[in-house]
Amino acid sequence: MSLRLLQVELAGRTRRVAALDEDGRAIGLEGVTSTYELAGKALAEGVSLEQAARRRMTAETVDISGASPDVRLLAPIDHPDTAHLYLTGTGLTHLGSAESRDRMHALAAAGGAETDSMRIFLEGLKGGRPPAGTAGVQPEWFYKGDGSSIVPTGAPLEMPAFALDGGEEPEIAGIYLIDPQGLPVRLGFCLANEFSDHVTERHNYLWLAHSKLRQAALGPELRLGSLPADVRGTSRVYRGERLVWEKPFLTGEANMSHTIANLEHHHFKYGNFRRPGDVHVHFFGTATLSFADDVRCEPGDLFDISASAFLLPLRNRLARGAGASFVPVPSL
């Protein structure tokens, strides 16, 4: 089994890094308090992240069962300065992903014309899986925010006061560190809820950028090594004790119109995304969302996402934030 790393917060706000072993036990690591710190040590030592973790494994276990209020699972990555962590993503990358988007944009397809969403999806089918070491067609790309927008499992996912919707998007995210030479290295993969405002996007696809500037939830595990080609998961929405919506989702390269390498290339080809020390969390997209099935999520609803490649689920309740109805900007 691929090694998985966790970040946990103990009573008194003490942080630990732990590794999940083959039995699902969380083994504490010594000498590091964050995944970011561990990755830096791996680079300095010239070893893989897994090797660096195994060198630091202790005999101590950390209780992650949820029974103890003194242990809280954090997101699997963060940065000491949240401004140096980028949240970005790509859409229309999965087989079938254009169907949901096209249904949302159906009114824009006057006279049955092919939508921009369908065109970019078809381009991905044709050129998103180039030979290894070469670049294929570029995908749709979007920016979500910085490290302050990351939410761990168990914490509320908050849509802004001005938002028209807060809907889940179950997917996988890649996590990267830029090394001292300015080259991206992949730390691993995590389960994610990319979380968007689909009502805003449906109004006009040119508002996609607005709809994506939201928080995002990351599952607790950082899965090291490669991602299985076929990842199968389930996304659920609960309202109180009632299951409102449930649907399987497929991801991994076997279910994608782009290779992960192609998505990575088209993100990191930009020099300003290769600044040493920065962290990038990049969402790979999904074809499954409750909004496409006419479900409208409400504050208090629980998003429950699980997948075969990860041991632990990702669970967050939807909340609505408070805020001013207008932001005045005076002259200085």
ROMARDO-189263 format. One line per 10 residues: number of its first residue (from 1); their letters; for each residue x negated, y negated, z of C-alpha. Coordinates in steps of 0.001 Angstrom, whole numbers. Each point is the difference from the previous one (the first is absolute). Layout:
N
NUM = A = X,Y,Z  ...
This chain:
332
1 = MSLRLLQVEL = 0,0,0  -1208,-3500,-791  -1014,-1908,3102  2410,-2764,1050  -861,-3016,2123  2278,-1906,2376  -318,-3304,1799  1674,-32,3408  502,-2579,2717  -154,1221,3590
11 = AGRTRRVAAL = 1249,-1605,3210  -1731,-3297,601  -271,-566,-3769  -3064,2220,-298  -475,1256,-3554  -1211,3399,-1104  -554,1809,-3271  1039,3637,-72  -244,2806,-2533  2833,2465,-599
21 = DEDGRAIGLE = -1325,3556,-18  1503,3022,-1782  2455,551,2883  1222,-3587,-36  -1860,-951,3189  -1406,-3513,190  -3683,204,969  -1531,-3210,1303  -3067,-1460,-1690  -2761,-1633,2001
31 = GVTSTYELAG = -1815,-3237,-762  2626,-1591,-2281  3267,-1832,653  1255,-425,-3583  28,1724,-3368  -1654,-3114,-1429  -2899,358,2449  -330,3716,-755  -70,-666,-3753  -2767,-2563,494
41 = KALAEGVSLE = -2055,2546,1927  561,2613,-2734  -1345,-2436,-2612  -2992,-893,2182  -776,3679,629  447,994,-3652  2608,2651,803  3652,541,-856  2737,-1329,2266  872,3575,978
51 = QAARRRMTAE = -3598,763,925  -189,-3177,2077  3211,969,1801  -1093,3577,688  -3312,-1249,1458  1998,-1940,2593  2683,2529,960  215,697,3743  1728,2641,2105  2631,-2540,1024
61 = TVDISGASPD = 3516,183,-1457  2423,-2900,-330  3712,600,603  1810,-1227,-3128  3239,1879,667  1824,-3207,875  766,1257,3494  -2497,-2383,1593  803,-3735,-86  -3716,-637,481
71 = VRLLAPIDHP = -910,1150,-3530  1102,-1954,-3070  -774,987,-3576  -1407,-2873,-2033  -327,-398,-3750  -2952,2074,-1252  -1944,-3073,-1141  -368,-3637,948  -2649,-2699,-201  -1416,-2196,2781
81 = DTAHLYLTGT = 1097,-2984,-2113  3422,659,-1551  -741,-2449,-2837  -2608,2465,-1277  2507,2796,-552  2012,-17,-3234  3368,1697,-459  675,593,-3703  1755,2524,-2177  1032,1294,-3377
91 = GLTHLGSAES = 3481,821,-1266  1550,2044,-2800  -2731,2578,492  2101,3119,637  1890,2271,-2352  3585,-1169,283  -908,-3292,1710  1295,-2081,-2901  3488,1439,424  565,-1605,3403
101 = RDRMHALAAA = -1537,-3288,-1077  1917,-44,-3259  3300,560,1769  -792,-3016,2151  -810,-2068,-3092  2766,1337,-2255  1635,-3383,-395  -3209,-1363,-1508  134,2541,-2825  2501,-1816,-2200
111 = GGAETDSMRI = 1165,2076,-2935  -1897,3047,1218  -3383,-1662,-519  -2986,1668,1638  -821,-1745,3280  -3461,-1199,983  57,2606,2783  653,2807,-2463  -2711,-1279,-2352  -2672,-48,2692
121 = FLEGLKGGRP = 1106,3447,1202  -236,1445,-3521  -3431,-1590,-444  -1072,1778,3176  1275,3314,-1327  -2012,-527,-3163  -3222,-1406,1417  -28,303,3797  -1936,3258,149  -3263,-679,-1880
131 = PAGTAGVQPE = -3013,2342,-28  -2093,-101,3178  -2308,-3002,149  2033,-2106,-2424  2681,-2634,455  3568,501,-1163  2909,-2401,-260  414,-2303,2976  3035,471,2275  2348,-2501,1557
141 = WFYKGDGSSI = -1805,-1576,2974  1192,-1994,3006  -1276,-1612,3198  1741,680,3341  -2014,-1862,2602  -2963,363,2326  -746,2086,3057  2534,-1884,2109  2765,1593,-2110  -837,3587,1030
151 = VPTGAPLEMP = 2463,1747,2327  -792,3321,1739  2438,2874,407  2524,-625,2752  -56,-3791,-359  2798,-2047,-1617  -261,-826,-3705  1121,-3602,-120  1568,-1670,-3009  -238,-3808,70
161 = AFALDGGEEP = 3016,-2096,952  342,-1117,-3633  -161,3548,-1444  2969,1378,-1923  -921,3635,637  -2449,2237,1824  -358,3357,-1722  -2412,2892,365  -2457,1235,-2633  -1605,3334,988
171 = EIAGIYLIDP = -3432,459,-1537  -3703,620,453  -2575,-2738,521  -3731,182,-604  -2289,-1641,2571  -3319,-1520,-1076  -3023,-1797,1411  -2361,-2165,-2049  -3560,1066,792  -2953,-2379,530
181 = QGLPVRLGFC = -868,230,-3726  3499,-1158,-988  1233,3432,-1115  3370,1438,1106  -37,3307,1891  3193,1907,716  463,880,3664  3086,2124,-626  3758,-14,-412  2965,-673,2258
191 = LANEFSDHVT = 3764,346,-88  1691,-3366,-473  3258,-1915,-156  -674,-2817,-2439  3268,-1823,977  1415,-2543,-2437  2921,-2366,-616  1784,1749,-2866  2919,-2445,-164  -2438,-2848,-689
201 = ERHNYLWLAH = -1796,2073,-2645  3243,1042,-1671  1098,-3617,-366  -2947,-609,-2349  -2993,2259,-517  -2204,-3113,-57  761,-228,3719  -1824,3291,573  -2894,-1912,1585  2381,-1532,2560
211 = SKLRQAALGP = 1649,3350,726  -3346,1638,832  -1283,-2599,2497  1159,2024,2966  -1349,2184,2769  -944,3603,-766  -150,3021,2302  -2917,2430,-49  207,3549,1310  -2440,792,2828
221 = ELRLGSLPAD = -2246,2417,-1904  -2929,-870,-2201  -418,3127,-2129  -3637,317,-1062  -1163,1560,-3249  2210,505,-3035  3777,-235,-206  1861,3121,-1165  1217,-326,-3592  3572,854,1010
231 = VRGTSRVYRG = 1274,-1704,3157  3612,582,1001  1791,-2006,2628  3376,-1011,1369  1312,-3490,644  2945,-531,2369  1995,-2950,1313  1850,346,3319  2633,-2384,1382  247,839,3656
241 = ERLVWEKPFL = 211,3796,116  1541,213,-3479  -2049,944,-3054  921,-2639,-2591  -2256,1149,-2832  -2514,2739,-700  -2015,824,-3099  -3199,1859,-873  -2812,-1900,-1669  -2935,1177,-2076
251 = TGEANMSHTI = -3418,-1584,-200  -3597,981,-678  -1551,-74,-3459  2096,2923,-1293  3042,-2247,406  -1556,-3256,-1193  -366,-1687,-3362  -3382,-1439,1058  -3035,1628,1562  -1056,-1361,3355
261 = ANLEHHHFKY = -3392,-831,-1526  1707,-2169,-2622  2012,-1843,2652  -3148,-523,2059  -1961,-1302,-2984  2611,-2584,-912  22,-1315,3561  -3723,-90,671  -990,-1282,-3446  562,-3469,1458
271 = GNFRRPGDVH = -3155,-1274,1652  1808,-1814,2805  1315,3401,1141  -3549,1263,493  -1139,-2211,2881  -2208,1967,2420  1737,875,3251  3552,-473,-1266  2663,2698,355  2654,766,-2615
281 = VHFFGTATLS = 3225,1942,459  1449,760,-3440  3461,1528,-479  363,2441,-2898  3754,-335,-577  3124,2132,252  2980,1139,-2051  2376,401,2960  1831,-2652,2006  3386,-174,1690
291 = FADDVRCEPG = 832,-3342,-1647  146,1733,-3388  2792,2174,1445  1957,-3078,1133  -992,283,3653  -372,-3356,1765  -2163,331,3080  960,-1945,3125  -1990,-1216,3023  -292,2892,2417
301 = DLFDISASAF = -176,2650,-2729  -2833,2498,393  -2289,836,-2922  -1379,3549,350  -2650,1065,-2539  -1951,3264,-23  -2164,1757,-2596  -1723,3336,-473  -3503,-1494,-65  373,-1539,3476
311 = LLPLRNRLAR = 656,1530,3397  1742,-2979,1611  3070,-1916,-1220  378,-3760,-435  2988,-1484,1845  1036,-3647,297  3202,-1885,739  1095,-2884,-2175  162,-3375,1738  761,-3543,-1156
321 = GAGASFVPVP = -2376,-2764,1001  862,-3464,1168  -1148,-3072,-1848  759,-3499,-1152  2338,-413,-2945  -2344,-2582,-1542  -3741,-608,397  -830,-3717,-326  -3512,-957,-1129  -1077,-3500,1089
331 = SL = -2887,-1936,-1454  -3136,-153,2127
